[in-house]
């Protein structure tokens, strides 16, 4: 089920049976849960008609008892079961998957059960297959492309402000496509511009601190342009001002080289950016950035960069080189390669 259809069902009061909420986009997923609670549960009867329980800590009998409790002065009772261990492939000694599946197949129609997973799930599980076949499994993925631009624009307009298409793209580049992160940054930007009507690129520069990913983009850009001083400055800002430790920086640099290499290979085979994004399961803006960076590297240089990251990682872990020095060594070697 698409989350838009889910919102429509919420508004129409057609909720019934078992739902599964999962996926990487936490903001919309939490918003959907809030709407479900608001639509189904009378605030004055919340303690009687709503249960939220941790599926990683309770046994199956406790869960069944919560679902079997009859609603009070209402047609339905809502039970939210968070992070059921067996859905992500982890064993759970207190919950038998087959027994739980048999129960939800015959669960009372006076109960609506939402299985809410903050992280990924194992789609091979019987429970997922059953709920998905019934059309009640909703995967909340990060918005991309036009949907993401539209969401940001509408959010800004709803707060009485304006933002250009170019500024939206710049904001996404600095923050990424997590709506929770974007929402937090928009709150700061709206407060910053005050009585001014528009959120522009200058305001974004002043308020929004680039994510680690964006800083890695800048670092790899500088390496591709053979600008050693600039690359070392970006690295210094990450460590000294951003408070980033060397291991995650090294991991992100290696990841970026691999992504650029993959994007370059797919582009050479004739695939367009949107198709590459789908194949690599990456946001479109990340793929387009990688393709732009690919122009500054040969295949050999990208493979060499990946190998160099693995080599330096080994030397750091074995104590042969200090971590910051190891990162500087990668930059100097790549810029002079």
C-alpha positions as CSV (number, residue, x, y, z in Angstrom):
1,X,0.0,0.0,0.0
2,X,1.2,3.5,-0.8
3,X,1.3,5.9,2.2
4,X,-1.0,8.3,0.3
5,X,-3.7,5.6,0.2
6,X,-3.1,5.0,3.9
7,X,-3.8,8.7,4.7
8,X,-7.0,8.5,2.6
9,X,-8.1,5.4,4.6
10,X,-7.4,7.3,7.8
11,X,-9.5,10.2,6.8
12,X,-12.3,8.0,5.7
13,X,-12.3,5.9,8.8
14,X,-11.8,2.7,7.0
15,X,-9.2,1.3,9.3
16,X,-9.3,-2.5,9.9
17,X,-7.1,-5.5,10.6
18,X,-3.3,-5.5,10.8
19,X,-1.0,-2.9,9.3
20,X,2.8,-3.0,9.0
21,X,4.7,0.3,8.9
22,X,8.4,0.1,8.0
23,X,11.1,1.8,5.9
24,X,13.8,4.5,6.2
25,X,11.7,7.6,6.2
26,X,11.0,8.1,9.9
27,X,9.2,11.5,9.6
28,X,6.3,10.4,7.4
29,X,6.0,7.1,9.2
30,X,5.6,8.8,12.5
31,X,3.2,11.3,11.0
32,X,1.1,8.4,9.7
33,X,1.1,6.8,13.2
34,X,0.1,10.1,14.8
35,X,-2.8,10.5,12.2
36,X,-4.0,7.0,12.9
37,X,-4.0,7.6,16.7
38,X,-5.8,10.9,16.2
39,X,-8.4,9.4,13.9
40,X,-9.1,6.2,15.8
41,X,-8.7,7.1,19.5
42,X,-10.9,9.6,21.5
43,X,-8.5,11.5,23.7
44,X,-10.8,11.2,26.7
45,X,-10.7,7.4,26.3
46,X,-7.1,7.0,25.3
47,X,-6.1,5.0,28.3
48,X,-8.8,2.4,27.6
49,X,-8.7,2.2,23.8
50,X,-5.0,2.6,23.0
51,X,-2.0,0.5,23.8
52,X,1.6,1.0,22.6
53,X,3.9,-1.9,23.5
54,X,7.5,-2.8,22.9
55,X,7.5,-6.0,20.8
56,X,11.1,-6.8,21.7
57,X,10.4,-7.2,25.4
58,X,7.0,-8.8,25.7
59,X,5.9,-12.4,25.2
60,X,3.2,-13.4,22.8
61,X,0.5,-13.9,25.4
62,X,0.9,-10.3,26.6
63,X,0.5,-9.1,23.0
64,X,-2.6,-11.3,22.5
65,X,-4.2,-10.1,25.7
66,X,-3.8,-6.4,24.6
67,X,-5.4,-7.2,21.3
68,X,-8.3,-9.2,22.8
69,X,-9.3,-6.4,25.2
70,X,-12.6,-5.0,24.0
71,X,-12.9,-1.3,23.2
72,X,-14.8,0.9,25.6
73,X,-17.5,3.2,24.2
74,X,-15.9,2.9,20.8
75,X,-16.1,0.7,17.7
76,X,-12.4,-0.2,17.7
77,X,-9.4,-0.4,19.9
78,X,-5.9,0.5,18.6
79,X,-2.8,-1.5,19.5
80,X,0.7,-0.4,18.3
81,X,3.4,-3.0,18.5
82,X,6.8,-1.5,18.1
83,X,9.9,-3.2,16.8
84,X,8.8,-6.9,16.8
85,X,12.1,-8.7,16.7
86,X,11.0,-11.5,14.4
87,X,10.2,-9.1,11.6
88,X,13.8,-8.1,11.1
89,X,15.1,-11.6,11.1
90,X,16.3,-11.7,14.7
91,X,15.3,-14.7,16.8
92,X,12.9,-14.0,19.7
93,X,12.6,-16.8,22.3
94,X,9.3,-15.5,23.7
95,X,7.4,-15.1,20.4
96,X,6.7,-17.9,18.0
97,X,6.2,-16.5,14.5
98,X,3.8,-19.3,13.3
99,X,1.6,-18.9,16.4
100,X,1.6,-15.1,16.1
101,X,0.7,-15.4,12.4
102,X,-2.2,-17.7,13.2
103,X,-3.5,-15.3,15.8
104,X,-3.5,-12.2,13.5
105,X,-5.3,-14.2,10.8
106,X,-8.3,-14.6,13.2
107,X,-7.9,-11.4,15.3
108,X,-11.0,-9.7,16.4
109,X,-12.4,-7.0,14.1
110,X,-12.8,-4.7,17.1
111,X,-9.0,-4.3,17.2
112,X,-6.7,-2.5,14.8
113,X,-3.1,-3.6,15.1
114,X,-0.1,-1.6,13.8
115,X,3.3,-3.3,13.6
116,X,5.6,-0.3,13.7
117,X,9.3,-0.9,12.8
118,X,11.8,1.9,13.1
119,X,14.3,0.0,11.0
120,X,14.3,-2.5,8.2
121,X,12.5,-5.8,8.1
122,X,13.1,-9.2,6.5
123,X,10.7,-9.5,3.6
124,X,11.1,-13.2,3.6
125,X,9.2,-13.5,6.9
126,X,5.8,-15.2,6.7
127,X,4.2,-12.3,8.6
128,X,5.4,-9.7,6.1
129,X,4.1,-11.8,3.2
130,X,0.7,-12.3,4.8
131,X,0.2,-8.6,5.6
132,X,1.6,-7.5,2.2
133,X,-0.7,-9.8,0.3
134,X,-3.6,-8.2,2.2
135,X,-2.4,-4.8,1.0
136,X,-1.6,-3.5,4.5
137,X,2.2,-3.3,4.4
138,X,3.4,0.3,3.9
139,X,7.0,0.9,3.2
140,X,8.0,4.5,3.9
141,X,10.9,5.4,1.6
142,X,12.7,8.8,1.5
143,X,11.1,11.1,-1.0
144,X,13.2,11.9,-4.1
145,X,13.0,14.1,-7.1
146,X,9.9,16.1,-7.7
147,X,8.1,14.7,-4.6
148,X,10.8,16.0,-2.3
149,X,11.0,19.4,-4.0
150,X,7.2,19.7,-3.7
151,X,7.2,18.7,-0.1
152,X,9.8,21.3,0.8
153,X,8.0,24.0,-1.2
154,X,4.6,23.3,0.3
155,X,6.1,23.2,3.8
156,X,7.7,26.6,3.3
157,X,4.5,28.1,1.8
158,X,2.4,26.8,4.7
159,X,4.6,28.9,6.9
160,X,4.1,32.0,4.8
161,X,7.5,32.0,3.2
162,X,9.0,31.4,-0.3
163,X,11.9,29.4,-1.5
164,X,13.2,29.0,-5.1
165,X,13.8,25.8,-6.9
166,X,17.5,26.5,-6.9
167,X,17.5,27.1,-3.1
168,X,15.6,23.8,-2.5
169,X,18.3,21.9,-4.5
170,X,21.0,23.6,-2.5
171,X,19.3,22.8,0.8
172,X,19.0,19.1,-0.2
173,X,22.6,19.0,-1.1
174,X,23.6,20.2,2.3
175,X,21.1,18.2,4.4
176,X,20.2,15.1,2.4
177,X,16.7,13.8,1.9
178,X,15.6,12.8,5.4
179,X,12.4,14.8,6.0
180,X,13.2,14.9,9.7
181,X,16.5,16.6,9.1
182,X,15.0,18.9,6.4
183,X,12.1,19.9,8.7
184,X,14.5,20.8,11.5
185,X,16.6,22.9,9.2
186,X,13.5,24.7,7.8
187,X,12.4,25.6,11.3
188,X,15.8,27.3,11.9
189,X,15.7,29.0,8.5
190,X,12.2,30.4,9.0
191,X,13.2,31.8,12.3
192,X,16.4,33.2,10.8
193,X,14.8,35.1,7.9
194,X,12.3,36.6,10.3
195,X,10.1,39.1,8.5
196,X,11.8,38.5,5.2
197,X,9.6,36.6,2.8
198,X,12.1,34.4,1.1
199,X,14.6,31.7,2.2
200,X,17.5,32.1,-0.2
201,X,20.9,30.4,-0.7
202,X,22.6,33.1,1.5
203,X,20.4,32.2,4.4
204,X,21.0,28.5,3.9
205,X,24.8,29.2,4.0
206,X,24.4,31.1,7.2
207,X,22.2,28.6,9.1
208,X,22.6,25.1,7.7
209,X,25.7,23.2,8.6
210,X,26.6,20.7,5.9
211,X,26.1,17.1,6.8
212,X,29.1,14.7,6.9
213,X,28.0,13.4,3.5
214,X,28.0,16.9,2.0
215,X,31.4,17.7,3.4
216,X,32.7,14.5,1.9
217,X,31.3,15.7,-1.5
218,X,33.4,18.9,-1.0
219,X,36.5,16.9,0.0
220,X,36.3,14.6,-3.0
221,X,35.6,17.6,-5.3
222,X,38.8,19.2,-4.1
223,X,40.7,15.9,-4.6
224,X,39.3,15.5,-8.2
225,X,40.4,19.1,-8.9
226,X,43.9,18.3,-7.5
227,X,43.5,21.2,-5.0
228,X,45.5,19.7,-2.1
229,X,45.2,22.8,0.1
230,X,41.4,23.0,-0.3
231,X,41.0,19.3,0.5
232,X,43.1,19.5,3.6
233,X,41.2,22.6,4.7
234,X,37.8,20.7,4.4
235,X,39.3,17.8,6.3
236,X,40.6,20.1,9.0
237,X,37.1,21.7,9.3
238,X,35.5,18.3,9.6
239,X,37.9,17.2,12.4
240,X,38.4,20.5,14.3
241,X,35.1,22.4,13.9
242,X,32.8,19.5,13.1
243,X,34.1,17.2,15.7
244,X,34.2,14.3,13.4
245,X,36.4,11.3,14.2
246,X,38.8,10.0,11.5
247,X,37.2,6.4,11.1
248,X,33.8,7.6,9.8
249,X,35.5,10.2,7.6
250,X,37.7,7.5,6.1
251,X,34.7,5.2,5.6
252,X,32.7,7.9,3.9
253,X,35.6,8.8,1.5
254,X,36.0,5.1,0.5
255,X,32.2,4.9,0.1
256,X,32.2,8.0,-2.1
257,X,35.0,6.6,-4.4
258,X,33.0,3.3,-4.8
259,X,29.8,5.2,-5.6
260,X,31.5,7.4,-8.2
261,X,33.1,4.3,-9.7
262,X,29.7,2.5,-9.9
263,X,27.9,5.5,-11.3
264,X,30.7,6.0,-13.9
265,X,30.5,2.3,-15.0
266,X,26.7,2.4,-15.3
267,X,26.7,5.7,-17.2
268,X,29.3,4.2,-19.7
269,X,26.8,1.4,-20.2
270,X,24.2,3.9,-21.3
271,X,22.0,4.1,-18.2
272,X,20.5,7.5,-17.3
273,X,20.9,9.1,-13.8
274,X,17.4,8.1,-12.5
275,X,17.9,4.5,-13.6
276,X,21.3,4.4,-11.9
277,X,19.7,5.9,-8.7
278,X,17.2,3.1,-8.7
279,X,19.8,0.4,-9.4
280,X,22.1,1.6,-6.6
281,X,19.2,2.5,-4.3
282,X,20.5,6.0,-3.9
283,X,18.8,9.4,-4.0
284,X,18.8,11.0,-7.5
285,X,20.8,14.1,-6.2
286,X,23.5,11.8,-4.9
287,X,23.9,10.0,-8.2
288,X,23.9,13.3,-10.2
289,X,26.6,14.6,-7.9
290,X,28.7,11.4,-8.3
291,X,28.4,11.6,-12.1
292,X,29.5,15.2,-11.9
293,X,32.5,14.2,-9.8
294,X,33.3,11.3,-12.1
295,X,34.4,13.7,-14.8
296,X,37.5,14.5,-12.7
297,X,38.6,10.9,-12.2
298,X,39.6,8.0,-14.4
299,X,38.5,4.5,-13.6
300,X,42.1,3.7,-12.6
301,X,42.2,6.7,-10.2
302,X,38.9,5.7,-8.5
303,X,40.1,2.1,-8.0
304,X,43.4,3.4,-6.7
305,X,41.5,5.7,-4.3
306,X,39.4,2.8,-2.9
307,X,42.5,0.6,-2.5
308,X,44.3,3.5,-0.8
309,X,41.5,3.9,1.7
310,X,41.7,0.2,2.6
311,X,45.4,0.4,2.9
312,X,45.3,3.4,5.2
313,X,42.5,1.8,7.3
314,X,44.7,-1.2,7.9
315,X,47.7,0.9,8.8
316,X,45.6,3.0,11.3
317,X,44.1,-0.2,12.9
318,X,47.6,-1.7,13.3
319,X,49.1,1.5,14.7
320,X,51.5,2.1,11.9
321,X,50.1,5.5,11.2
322,X,48.1,8.1,13.2
323,X,44.5,8.4,12.0
324,X,44.5,12.1,10.9
325,X,47.9,11.7,9.2
326,X,46.5,8.7,7.4
327,X,43.6,10.8,6.0
328,X,46.0,13.6,5.0
329,X,48.2,10.9,3.2
330,X,45.2,9.8,1.1
331,X,44.5,13.4,0.0
332,X,48.1,14.2,-0.9
333,X,48.6,10.9,-2.8
334,X,45.3,11.3,-4.7
335,X,45.9,14.9,-5.6
336,X,49.3,14.0,-6.9
337,X,48.3,10.8,-8.7
